[in-house]
Amino acid sequence: MRTKMSPRRALLTAAIMSVVPTLLFATYSEKFSTFGVLAASTLINWPVIRWLDDRQWYREWIKEESK
């Protein structure tokens, strides 16, 4: 059973999901379209968010196994 995300992990996830697109847009808005910046930020954020989620899942699985 999945538990709620910790407040620290939720803050980190929200920061990653909002800071990366903002920085990309501010840096490359004159060179690339908004859609291009959004696509790039999605490609950057996806593996990071999946990694954070997998770590959370693994920790919960280890807790269950050690009981």
C-alpha positions in Angstrom: 0.0 0.0 0.0 1.3 3.4 -1.0 1.6 6.1 1.7 1.4 9.8 1.3 4.5 11.6 0.1 6.5 13.3 2.8 6.3 17.1 3.0 10.0 17.4 2.1 9.6 15.2 -1.0 6.5 17.0 -2.0 8.3 20.3 -1.8 11.2 19.0 -3.8 8.9 17.6 -6.5 7.0 20.9 -6.7 10.2 22.9 -6.9 11.6 20.6 -9.7 8.4 20.8 -11.7 8.1 24.6 -11.5 11.7 25.8 -11.4 13.0 23.9 -14.5 10.3 25.2 -16.9 10.6 28.7 -15.6 14.4 28.7 -16.0 14.2 27.2 -19.5 11.5 29.7 -20.5 13.4 32.7 -19.1 16.6 31.6 -20.8 15.4 30.4 -24.2 12.1 32.1 -24.8 13.5 34.2 -27.6 15.1 31.2 -29.4 12.5 28.6 -29.0 8.7 28.5 -29.0 6.7 28.1 -25.7 5.8 24.6 -26.8 9.5 23.7 -27.3 10.4 24.9 -23.9 7.4 23.0 -22.4 8.5 19.8 -24.2 12.1 20.2 -23.0 11.1 20.8 -19.4 8.8 17.7 -19.6 11.7 15.6 -20.9 13.9 16.9 -18.1 11.3 16.5 -15.3 10.0 13.0 -16.3 13.1 11.0 -15.3 13.6 13.0 -12.1 10.0 12.6 -10.9 10.1 8.9 -11.8 13.3 8.5 -9.9 11.8 10.2 -6.8 8.7 8.0 -7.0 10.7 4.8 -7.4 12.8 5.7 -4.4 9.6 6.2 -2.3 8.2 2.9 -3.5 11.5 1.0 -2.8 11.6 2.4 0.8 8.0 1.3 1.5 8.7 -2.1 0.0 11.8 -2.6 2.2 9.8 -1.6 5.3 7.1 -4.2 4.5 9.8 -6.9 3.9 11.6 -6.2 7.1 8.4 -6.6 9.3 
